[in-house]
């Protein structure tokens, strides 16, 4: 899987909150504009910048949801476990999933899922050029991309709440 795709998956659980917060920032900027020291033009530019970032994140959220809808339940579970680690999802929607295969098989399935996700991202027009065109001006995304390139996924996901896989031994 490409680094930019990894960034998309790592950021996905936060997108709804980011979209809301950026909208709030634009609204606050508009309310505060009447007593600000900057010119009306600068204020409008900043609000438009916030709105552009919000729209980029909203487009990313929609595309990612379309891609996730094409995955099987097991693939979504593997994705949830590796990238999102949202406890409510692991305990809720996927509480009944038991993976009756060994750790080696788990990693093979993760590798296969990465290939499928790569293909789905490309089918939806989300290649590296698209990502950089959309997010090169957004420091949050560029910082996440640098972190993935420098440290890898485990460095970023290890900071989040962990929950072990509910693996059963092949014999039991």
ZAGU-487458 format. One record per residue (C-alpha): z, x, y; residue number from 0. Coordinates in nm, 3 decimals, always signed. Last residue first. Example, Ala and Ser with C-alpha at 12.3 -4.5 7.8 and 13.67 -1.06 7.14 Angstrom:
BEGIN
        pz        px        py     n
    +0.714    +1.367    -0.106     1
    +0.780    +1.230    -0.450     0
***
This chain:
BEGIN
        pz        px        py     n
    +1.908    -0.989    -2.495   171
    +1.681    -0.735    -2.667   170
    +1.462    -0.670    -2.364   169
    +1.772    -0.613    -2.152   168
    +1.820    -0.870    -1.883   167
    +1.747    -0.781    -1.528   166
    +1.907    -0.962    -1.239   165
    +1.796    -0.714    -0.983   164
    +2.078    -0.585    -0.771   163
    +2.150    -0.715    -0.428   162
    +2.146    -0.489    -0.130   161
    +2.221    -0.581    +0.226   160
    +2.005    -0.386    +0.465   159
    +2.031    -0.019    +0.551   158
    +1.856    +0.077    +0.228   157
    +1.544    -0.108    +0.341   156
    +1.450    +0.134    +0.617   155
    +1.505    +0.461    +0.433   154
    +1.359    +0.313    +0.115   153
    +1.033    +0.226    +0.286   152
    +0.928    +0.575    +0.383   151
    +1.084    +0.834    +0.610   150
    +0.814    +0.970    +0.838   149
    +0.530    +0.725    +0.791   148
    +0.767    +0.427    +0.763   147
    +0.959    +0.541    +1.070   146
    +0.640    +0.598    +1.268   145
    +0.516    +0.248    +1.181   144
    +0.849    +0.095    +1.285   143
    +0.831    +0.282    +1.617   142
    +0.475    +0.161    +1.670   141
    +0.585    -0.196    +1.599   140
    +0.875    -0.194    +1.844   139
    +0.674    +0.001    +2.104   138
    +0.410    -0.274    +2.139   137
    +0.095    -0.132    +2.302   136
    -0.055    -0.017    +1.971   135
    +0.018    -0.360    +1.818   134
    -0.303    -0.564    +1.817   133
    -0.565    -0.289    +1.821   132
    -0.353    -0.077    +1.588   131
    -0.316    -0.357    +1.334   130
    -0.683    -0.457    +1.352   129
    -0.792    -0.095    +1.300   128
    -0.552    -0.064    +1.005   127
    -0.699    -0.366    +0.829   126
    -0.578    -0.723    +0.858   125
    -0.899    -0.920    +0.820   124
    -0.752    -1.180    +0.584   123
    -0.941    -1.029    +0.290   122
    -0.800    -0.687    +0.387   121
    -0.443    -0.814    +0.378   120
    -0.510    -0.986    +0.046   119
    -0.651    -0.668    -0.112   118
    -0.356    -0.460    +0.003   117
    -0.123    -0.731    -0.125   116
    -0.289    -0.717    -0.466   115
    -0.257    -0.339    -0.480   114
    +0.109    -0.355    -0.377   113
    +0.168    -0.625    -0.640   112
    +0.028    -0.395    -0.910   111
    +0.262    -0.117    -0.797   110
    +0.557    -0.357    -0.794   109
    +0.458    -0.474    -1.143   108
    +0.453    -0.116    -1.266   107
    +0.791    -0.055    -1.103   106
    +0.944    -0.356    -1.281   105
    +0.784    -0.247    -1.610   104
    +0.965    +0.086    -1.585   103
    +1.290    -0.092    -1.506   102
    +1.273    -0.291    -1.828   101
    +1.157    -0.644    -1.881   100
    +1.313    -0.986    -1.919    99
    +1.319    -1.059    -1.549    98
    +1.546    -1.353    -1.492    97
    +1.456    -1.597    -1.220    96
    +1.694    -1.892    -1.182    95
    +1.834    -1.792    -0.844    94
    +1.485    -1.745    -0.695    93
    +1.481    -2.025    -0.441    92
    +1.849    -1.997    -0.358    91
    +2.044    -1.681    -0.443    90
    +1.755    -1.442    -0.381    89
    +1.632    -1.649    -0.088    88
    +1.977    -1.685    +0.073    87
    +2.040    -1.315    +0.019    86
    +1.739    -1.202    +0.218    85
    +1.637    -0.872    +0.069    84
    +1.307    -0.872    +0.260    83
    +1.110    -0.576    +0.133    82
    +1.181    -0.497    -0.232    81
    +1.363    -0.808    -0.350    80
    +1.160    -1.059    -0.155    79
    +0.837    -0.892    -0.262    78
    +0.939    -0.899    -0.628    77
    +1.042    -1.263    -0.589    76
    +0.716    -1.350    -0.415    75
    +0.526    -1.185    -0.701    74
    +0.727    -1.388    -0.953    73
    +0.650    -1.712    -0.769    72
    +0.279    -1.631    -0.757    71
    +0.124    -1.506    -0.436    70
    -0.137    -1.692    -0.228    69
    +0.125    -1.850    -0.001    68
    +0.245    -1.500    +0.089    67
    -0.095    -1.423    +0.242    66
    -0.099    -1.738    +0.454    65
    +0.259    -1.667    +0.564    64
    +0.155    -1.316    +0.668    63
    -0.137    -1.451    +0.873    62
    +0.084    -1.701    +1.053    61
    +0.357    -1.446    +1.125    60
    +0.108    -1.191    +1.253    59
    -0.051    -1.445    +1.486    58
    +0.297    -1.539    +1.617    57
    +0.384    -1.171    +1.666    56
    +0.066    -1.114    +1.869    55
    +0.131    -1.432    +2.069    54
    +0.484    -1.317    +2.155    53
    +0.351    -0.979    +2.265    52
    +0.092    -1.149    +2.489    51
    +0.355    -1.383    +2.632    50
    +0.583    -1.093    +2.719    49
    +0.294    -0.909    +2.889    48
    +0.203    -1.225    +3.080    47
    +0.563    -1.249    +3.204    46
    +0.554    -0.883    +3.309    45
    +0.223    -0.927    +3.493    44
    +0.358    -1.239    +3.666    43
    +0.660    -1.043    +3.793    42
    +0.444    -0.755    +3.909    41
    +0.218    -0.995    +4.103    40
    +0.514    -1.179    +4.256    39
    +0.635    -0.848    +4.392    38
    +0.951    -0.689    +4.262    37
    +1.287    -0.729    +4.424    36
    +1.386    -1.038    +4.234    35
    +1.538    -1.347    +4.393    34
    +1.270    -1.603    +4.307    33
    +1.162    -1.419    +3.993    32
    +1.485    -1.480    +3.803    31
    +1.366    -1.809    +3.654    30
    +1.031    -1.658    +3.550    29
    +1.195    -1.351    +3.399    28
    +1.437    -1.573    +3.209    27
    +1.146    -1.773    +3.066    26
    +0.963    -1.458    +2.961    25
    +1.279    -1.323    +2.797    24
    +1.337    -1.653    +2.616    23
    +0.983    -1.645    +2.479    22
    +1.047    -1.289    +2.362    21
    +1.365    -1.403    +2.188    20
    +1.192    -1.692    +2.006    19
    +0.904    -1.478    +1.883    18
    +1.143    -1.204    +1.775    17
    +1.361    -1.455    +1.585    16
    +1.063    -1.594    +1.395    15
    +0.931    -1.245    +1.331    14
    +1.245    -1.094    +1.180    13
    +1.169    -1.169    +0.814    12
    +0.812    -1.036    +0.866    11
    +0.909    -0.696    +1.011    10
    +0.942    -0.518    +0.676     9
    +0.629    -0.682    +0.537     8
    +0.422    -0.597    +0.844     7
    +0.555    -0.241    +0.844     6
    +0.456    -0.202    +0.479     5
    +0.107    -0.321    +0.564     4
    +0.088    -0.061    +0.843     3
    +0.190    +0.209    +0.595     2
    -0.085    +0.123    +0.346     1
    +0.000    +0.000    +0.000     0
***
